[in-house]
Amino acid sequence: MDKEDALIVFEEHIRQLEQEEEEEKERERKRTKRQQRKNREAFIELLTELHEQGKLTSMSLWVELYSVISADPRFGCMLGQPGSTPLDLFKFFVEELKARFHDEKKIIKEILKAKSFVVEISTSFEDFATVISEDKRSATLDAGNVKLTYNSVSKYQLNYQWHKKQDENDLETSRERIEFTHFKLMLLLDYSI
């Protein structure tokens, strides 16, 4: 074997080693990405568990749950990896819960209508939540969305009562003005006689 043949064999061997190294790097990148994906999925599972336990709702704040979340090893696995951070995933999860609000509000109103329950200004959240929880459809409702719906409905009632009182006051004021105008007209007519 002459030098030229040896050089060709050597170059081919080097190319093969380089290709194997690239393939190994690609396999390692895929393993890393797969592990990062699994870490994210495990963290989302943690958030789901907290939601099912009632600790995480659409009204939850990161600062309120940080101590609970950071104590879990799935949180530690997320730290330092590229992509979405635990805070990002928490915010996305809460936003998804908030996005369900309008659909869940409809369900809550249907439950209230089916139970013939009318929310008054004096209705407490506990009474409201008890009526809602007695229905089987409430199993999938987010506790934060139930609270937001209660706030919305009770605020509506408060506004309704306030406007009703304003209308009554306006009507009374109008009556007083009309009576005063009639009185002035009577006085004017009496002077003209």
Residue, then its C-alpha position, 0 to 999 in steps of 0.5 A: m500500500d503506497k502513501e496515497d492509498a494510506l492517506i485515502v484510507f486515513e481520510e475516510h476513517i477520519r470522516q467516519l469518526e467525525q460522522e459518528e461524533e456528529e450522530e452522537k451529538e445529535r442523539e445527546r441533543k435529542r436526549t436533552k430535549r426529551q428530558q427537558r420536555k419531560n421536566r416541563e410535563a412533570f411540572i405541569e402535572l404538579l400544577t394540575e395536582l395543586h389545582e385538583q387540591g384546590k390550592l391553585t385557582s385562576m386567582s392564584l399568584w406565584v408569590e402565594l404558592y412559591s413555597v409549596i411549588s419550590a419544595d417539590p423536586r419537579f420544580g428543581c428539575m426545571l431550573g437552569q434549563p432553556g425554554s419556559t421557566p417555572l414562572d412562565l408555565f405557572k402563568f400559562f396555567v393560570e391564564e388557561l384557568k382564567a380563559r375558562f371563566h366565561d364558559e364556567k360562568k354560564i354553567i354556574k348561572e345554569i346551576l343557579k337557574a335550575k336550583s331557582f337560587v337568586v343571589e341577593i346582596s345579603t347572599s354570602f359566598e359560602d351559601f353561593a358555593t354550597v348551592i353550586s357544589e351540590d350540582k354534579r356539573s360543579a366538579t369541573l369548575d375552578a374555585g377561582n372562577v366560582k369566586l369571580t362569578y360570585n363577585s360578578v353576580s353580587k356586584y351586578q345585584l349591588n349595581y341593580q339595587w343602587h340604580k333602582k334606588q337612584d331611579e326611585n330617588d329621581l322619581e321622588t325628586s321629579r314628583e317634588r319638582i312637579e308639586f313645587t311647580h304646581f304650588k308656584l302656579m297656584l300662588l301666581l294664579d292667586y295673586s292675579i285675582 
